[in-house]
Amino acid sequence: MGIPKYMALVNWIKEKIENNELKYGEKLYSENELSAMFDMSRQTVRQSLNILAQEKYVESRRGSGTYVTYSIRAKHEPTMTIGVVTTYVGAYIFPQIIQGIETVLTQNGYSMQLSFTHNKVQNESRALRSMLEKGIDGMIIEPTQSGLPNPNIELYREIQRQNIPVLLINSFYPEIKIPHVSLNDHNTGRLATEHLIRAGHRNIAAVFKSDDNQGHLRYAGYMEALLTAGLEIHDENVLWYSTEDIADFPQESEQLLRRVAGCTGIVCYNDELALKVYDILKAANYSIPDDISMVSIDNSDLAELCEVPLTSVAHPMALLGETAAVNLIHLINDRHFKPTFEFEPRLVERKSVHPLND
């Protein structure tokens, strides 16, 4: 008994694509043309195209037609090398993330080619181009300025065209579908804010990073917590900053003090920023936590080293790196594996929150 007609068409189109007779980005025959070529109904043709779309061989674009989205990567011997790109490398939470990645890669016989971008898109471009030229078996990448439109998206599409397994860490680019391993940043912002609300705080300021997607998601969680509690959101109590601003953040002291005026609590984007906020508030004669309570994010060493140890939402750090490496290796061995994973947040309580409802 022969295979169904729709599968015959599926196999024919796959063969054309895999033999490079139909190339990435080319427009496929129309449904009417395929119907006439194979003497089958348009419904049967559509069934075939749906299967090809599910397997990511083609993509239907409304009003335009169906296009080939599968690219055959030039066959080569495995290099047993994984490209790893992070924004920073030697400080804060990054060494633990990188160590987690390296531990798993080494255990599985892989070496690591490491680059870092300093959160600059031109450095990200150079790192991606270098790895594409050298040939690697997969990539683990921390996005650069993921909260802004990124000029390197076409490079990421080229990685996909070459069928190189790639996984993003810490964040993701909304413009392109690439799997990621990260903290659930929306729930993180919500949990930090809810902790202050449960402690009786009603006027809660916040400082978030504007040029990465984590900042936007944490702000969304902050808003959700306030709205769920029946509290108003006041734009004047939220301060946004970019990566470029962090070195000069103490110069923003007057702006920060205006933002926290009348507030009894503040949510900080991360511990690194929280220590700068702490210093500004202390210099302005705020007592922490008596005058203003603070909740931060990452639970880094900085949270414990602060003069008043900070309550902070834990970042998985080494475990995130390990999970990313494990999932990428799974993806290399099984292209149908779904590697996206988000860690749910966990709050570590210290002494920076003063309850108002006692």
Steps between C-alpha positions, in 0.01 A plus 500: 500500500647837392550796725220761518503762224564784743812323632626445146490876453665558840787266408539655154533854639736382777723332242510817288597707804757252633661472155516880494276518192265713709714742702446688822282805445363390162128514436338157463254410226149629572229268627334512157828409327568209735142382463537488122851347510398213728134465398371548852255729671607830657389360836751214461771746394423714803531192725847435356608862550377496860722199573798670336432815704484300823839345415634852418571429135267774377311801629172641369481879487155654474440666165843403369528122472708217646878528541782256570634550854725194526870528421742215456812569699818395327596164643817496704664290759392596854741747656390422857513876557217714635502875454401690815427874490418699814470873564761496776740236628699584812264643761162486670297186410677426171793285620260252661283481187803440280644246743170309493509491120865394486455222758229328297672551164826355633322199650350432157823536303442852366729801517376857530580797278418801719429857389344790683331813367504756785134538399592669170330389179814548289689259725214252475518524120874428499460203737221342295684548169819349642317191622318456170831516314687257728230234509357378829248238607270736689467837673396627843446875485397766747311767302641849475259787570205263464253775592585697184469423126817309414691550173644147526171314457595411143816332634281290728288409199818392322584275797155345460544468123823309560306273736739568791339415836480822704369580846467841668561550872373755753268659245375475142429714195125554446563549125618144432406156625808348665473277809626639829590406857437778749343611821127564467549875513133592500435287807822632655383860485162395634646299791730784608211746498257263672745458786487873569121505466464213748716700741245781485663732247265682264720763336776303329764653275708303250817526294520290183741461210360626171729343241446133578192285491542392864432856610179519299376164627586583863313829462199308363508277811530807723194654334302177527571471874387859562184468291407164655530660844274787391784753509560776249803514273680833512743568215677758713608222738678294230854582387639344182869477421718339232819299519695810401356689799600258775858626542373855558193400698601699813468814285131416471452544875261796475288322240488184710403693812214664308380158387493351851342804668197385700583130450572251777634224276709459186564211258846502338583338166799315650741495795767699318257786455349453847834578667522828307141584598582412861797740504292785353218448752740474791676822394158668494445391864254222422512217752469157337272323558325731751436785254499298179511124445693345210459179302756413234558228242779244439599409860864554408783538751428874494165443672674350802784754501269800515512686833137398547486153335250509214190290453547382143341266246749223421653459154591135425845603367707178471186286469380720215831449321490125558140476378579700187795272415302181567208621290722610213667158489154339494408731213815406306408133530126544447379795295143439619600558864341810660781665698323811634489508879418779747591475867229610739618767745584438866525779757788508749398714797753708693475831683412762242120482536318658795142374547241777537213270589632367833 
